[in-house]
Amino acid sequence: MLRARRKFAQWLFGGRTSERAMAKRFKLFALFAIGFIAVSKLLYLTGVMPFQNFELIIPTLVVIGSLSLYCGESKSWRYLIKYFGIIALVSVFLIDLAFWGFNPIYAFTWSGFIIIWIVGMKNKLSTFDRFKKLLYRTTLTAAIAILIFDVWTAFGSWLGWGEKSLAGLAAVYLAQIPFTLYHMTSLIFVPPLLGLGKLMIKVKVPVSVAVRAGSGVKVNVE
């Protein structure tokens, strides 16, 4: 049983070279993220989440969008990473339609998610940067992304159903403040998402070591 588990782990996470193993793990990270987004939407719509706007979609889009993920030479995987935001959000679109049918506000919520993805991609962070640096940048970006999303969707609500005046728009934004504060609690998902990404790229890489000619190398084996 133990040997079978090791073989499965090697097949799932390993590769003939360090580069291939890392590319495979980046692919898995991207697939996990797509699953997180779909599950988050389902949990939110079924009322499992503790309060409104507590969701995993924006943190996931920001974390994946902020990192430079190498998935090998496959064109299909390069396209997945390049268009991850759109591909991952297909599940959100379908779930929304299945639960509620089409609603005009989706023009703002769906486009808002795409805007978030583009905002995250502006970071272009290396996965090999220090965790603290990545955490600071991704958390700040996620906070800005939540503000952008809430401002954009609140504007859509005013445009569709609010009183068409500056006072009406101001009232909508004032009413939005508590929901945005709730929304900010979603930032709690950024550290574990980022930590998962850092954990998955831990691959042993062979390194050449310079040794003086004629000298030996002492190795302690415990």
N, C-alpha and C positions, 0 to 999 in steps of 0.2 A: 504493500500500500504506500509506504513512504517513498519507494523508488518511483512508483507511478506518479505520485504528486510532484516529485522533482522533475520528472520528464515533462509533465504538463506545464510546470512553471517555466522550464527552459524553453518549451515550445511557445508559450504565451509571451514571455518577457525577454527571452534570449535571442541570440543571433550569431552567425559565424564570425562576425567581426563586431567590434565595439560600435562602429558607425551604424551597422544594421540593427543592433540591439537597441540603440538610442532612437533610431527612426521608428522602430516598432513600438517603443514605449510612448513616443510622441503621438503616434496614431491612436493608441489605446486611450491616451489622455483626452484626445479630441472626441473619440467615441463616447467616453464616459461623460464628457461635458454635454454632448447632445442628449444623452439620457437624463442628466441632471435637469436640463431645461424642460424636457417633456414631463418628467415626474413633478417638478416644481409647479408647473401649470395645472396639472391634475390635482395635486394636493390643495392648491389655492382655490380652485373652482369647487372642490368637494367640501370646503370648509374646515380642512384639517389644520391649516396654518392658524397660529394663535390670534393673529389680528390682521387687519387689512394691509395690503402692500408689503407684507413680509414675504419676500420671494427670492428665488435663486437665479432668476433669468438674467437680470442686469449684472450682478457680480460675475456670473459665468461668462457672459459676453465680453465683459471688460478684461477679465483675467486672460482668457484665450486670445482676445484681440490684441492685448498688450505684449504678448510674448512672441518671439520669433521661434516657431516650431519647425524643425527639420524632419520631414517624413520620407526621406529618400528621393529617388529619381522618378518615382511613379507620377505621371501627369495627373492621374485621377486624384491622388492624395494631395498633390500641390493645389489642385482646384478646390478640394475640400477645405483646406486651410485658408485659401484666399477668399473663398465665399462662405466660410463657416457660418457667419452670422445669418445669412439668408437660408442656408440649408438647415441649420439647427432650428430656426424659427418656423419651419414648415409645420412641425408638430404643434407649435403654439397656434398657428393659423387654423389648422384642422380641428384642434380641440375646441377653440373658440366657436367655430362654425357648428360643431357637433352639439355643444352645450346650449348655445344661445341663438344660433342662426346669424345671418349677417346684420351688423349694426354699423351705422355711419361712423361711430367713434373709432372703429377699427382702423380707419384711414389714418388716425393719429397715433393710436397705440402701436400698430404694426410698423408704421414709418418711424415712430419713436425708437423702437427696438433697433431698427436698421441704423438710425443715427448714432445710437449708443455703440454699436459695433464699429462704426467708422471712427468714433471718438477714441475707442480703445486702441485701434490700429495705429493711431498717431504716435503711440508711445515707442513702439519698436524696441522693446526691452529684450536683452539676452537672458535666456533661462539660467545661464551660468553666473549672472550677477549675484551679489550677496542678497540673502533673503530680506534683510532689513531695507535695503534699497528698493527691491521689488515690491515689498509690502507697502512702503510709503507711497510709491508712485501709483500702484494699482488701487490702493484704498482711496487716495485723493481723486484719482480718475473716476472711480466708481461713485464717489460722493457727488462729483460734478455731473456725472451721467444721470444720476437720480434726479438732480435738480432740473437738468435739461428736459428729461422725460416728463416730469410732473408739470413743468411750465408749459410744455408743448401739448400734453393731453388736456390740461385745464383750459388752455386756449381753445382746443377742439370742443370741449364741453360747452364753453361760452358761445362759440360760433354756432353750435347746433341747437342749444336749448336755453342759453342765458338771455338776459335782457340786453338788447343791442345798444349799449351805451358804455361810456368809460366807467361809470359808477357800477354798472352790471359786471364789467370785466374785473374791476377791483374787488367786488364782492366774491366773485368766483375764486380769485387768487387768495383772498383772506380765508375763505372756507377750505382751501386746499392745504393750508399750513399744517394742521394736525396730521393729515394723511401723509404729507411729505416727511414729517418727523417720524411717523411710524415706518415710512419707507426707508429711512436712513438706518433703521435697525438691521436691514438686510446686509449692511456692511460686515456683519459678523461672519458672513460666509466667505469673505475674501481670504483671510488667513488660511483656513483649511484647504480651500481650493488651490491656493498658491503653494501650500505645503505639499499637497498631493503631487503637483507638477514637479516640484523640486525633488521629491522622493523618487518619482518614477524615472528621472534621468540619471540616477546614481548608477553608472555603469563603470566597471573596471576597465581602465585604459592602460595598455602597456606603454611604459616610458623608458626610453634609453637613458642609461646612466654612464657618464664619463668615468673611466677607471684608468689610473696611471699604468702604463705598460709594465708588466712584470709583477704587479701587485695583485694580491688576492682579495676576495670579498668575503668577509665573515658574516655568516647568516646564523642568527639564533633561532632555533626551532623549539617552541614551547610544547 
